[in-house]
Amino acid sequence: MFTGIIETVGRIEEIESSNGGKRLRLRTAIAGELHVDQSIAISGVCLTVVALPTGCFEVVAVEETLRKTIIGDLAAGDAVNIERAVTPSTRLDGHIVQGHVDATGVVESVVEEGTGRLYTISFDRTFAPYLIPTGSIAVDGISLTIARLEESHFTVAIIPYTYENTTAQHWHAGGRVNLEFDLIGKYVARWLGTQSDSDAPISHS
């Protein structure tokens, strides 16, 4: 489990095709603190450390991960957000993030204001039940608050610190981002859906 509070930004050093999946080598200042078999979130995608070359770590993304996330869009030299899994004593400064990306969204616009920046992101409207105004959402693994919500778009405000210390500085109109909707909201929507189904009249035909 993660919190959406990014620890550091790493760089992709190498990407190698691996039987339909991809093996990624990433360079980061915290590589020396990692261990093999550890869960780590790469721009919001929970992956497993499989090797630790000097100053780097490696992960493998399988086909399903490539289909559902932007990992397949990445290239050598690209920056990625990195967060290690929480421990029982960790402060939950963001919100509960699993690293299980639900969908990708598209950045529709970036508006610079006096201090912050507003990013409007479109998403498949079938996911609309999982979003609420001022609710939480993870975008490329960053815990953010929905400032404005429409049927198939939401807007988040990025403060200067987040902009300077995450990949938000690289988001641009037309670019794709990973989206993970609030875990509690998904369970509530699922429960309400099953309750509605159970209340439906039984056909005796």
Secondary structure, DSSP 8 states (H G I E B T S, - for coil): -B-S---EEEEEEEEEEETTEEEEEEE-TTGGG--TT-EEEETTEEEEEEE--TTEEEEEE-HHHHHHSSGGG--TT-EEEEEE---TT----S--B-S---EEEEEEEEEE-SS-EEEEEE--GGGGGG--TT-EEEETTEEEEEEEE-SSEEEEEE-HHHHHHSGGGG--TT-EEEEEE-HHHHHHHHHHHHHHHHTS-----
